[in-house]
Amino acid sequence: MATCTAIAGLATSPQAHEIADHHRKEQWHLSYLKTSTAQEISQGSGVVVAVPDSGVDRHPDLAENILPGIDLIPGGSGDGRRDRDGHGTGMAGLIAAHGQKNNQGAIGIAPKAKILPIFYSPPREDGDIDNLAAAIEYATARHADVISVSAVASISVRLQRAIRAALDAEIIVVAAAGNQPISSMVGYPASERGVLAVGGIGRDGKHAPTSVSGPEVDVVAPAVDIYSTSINGRYRKGTGTSDATAIVAGAAALVRSKYPYLPAAEVVHRLTATAVDKGPPGRDDEYGYGVIDLVAALTADVPPLGFEGATATPPGGATSAAARPAGADGDGGSTVRGWVTLGVIVAAGGGFLVWRRRRRADDPPPRISR
């Protein structure tokens, strides 16, 4: 089993205040994904993202969003809120860092989501498969909404059962496809049916050479020179599908926060259906369905799984009740879980338009059925 990030640590110098002003500028993926626009719509409030990794440090940019978790390695007796090598803190920061005053510090995709830290991987070592399975089991028992797995592992019966139990519990499981040359094919659990498998792109929007390709890849996200939090109040810059996975987990948190009654499969479908197509038309092995589009995932009209026709919404027409955020009907959020998304409308030029991703007729459906 291996994590999927190559990391360079960045220490804060005596000019810490000056450096802090530049942290978000270093986070090139934020502007690339139009994160600030997406965060005007959703910031991940009410969503818990489990991060099985090396633990999560109480970094100043992240501390308010870290829940008590668990240490699972032999001899571990803590609550997951101490990192040993920076990887887990980096992933958590990409998901849910809240930054500091005056727009200083790093910020995550979903800065109001909560992180459930699970320490299962010893520092600078490959984690144990049974420990990863135990981490998934713990996240499921704690009713996490999203599980972000920035690692690849061998398949074991226990791990496979743990992943399937999480999926059956309506948890969105996001996992790294893997990095070359360590891996040559999409690893596990990303290869498990129902798991959202994530590959990577570079600053130019093209396939990152480090990212593994394969038929299981669902979406891609930035994966090169990704700036985030690290241990001891420091920052790190990483390259790999670990980082892309954490970013997509943050995207899932945004969608789940806005549409809390959508089944997990429909949240995944919303992310794949609104992805920006890259490479050959339709799904391909390098980009999957494309680069995640945070704004479209939160606002676009997306027919539910198995539904091939989009319901037209006239200019100024009402948004479908099924697609409204919790409480939009004044019902106290009592909408039945499992309603499908139909008729979300997007403001454009003073009017409204229905958006639907165009696909080739021979495109396979998103790989999310169980």
Summary of the structure (lengths in Angstrom):
residues: 370
radius of gyration: 19.2
end to end distance: 24.8
largest distance: 61.7
contacts: 1406
relative contact order: 0.15
helix: 27%
strand: 20%
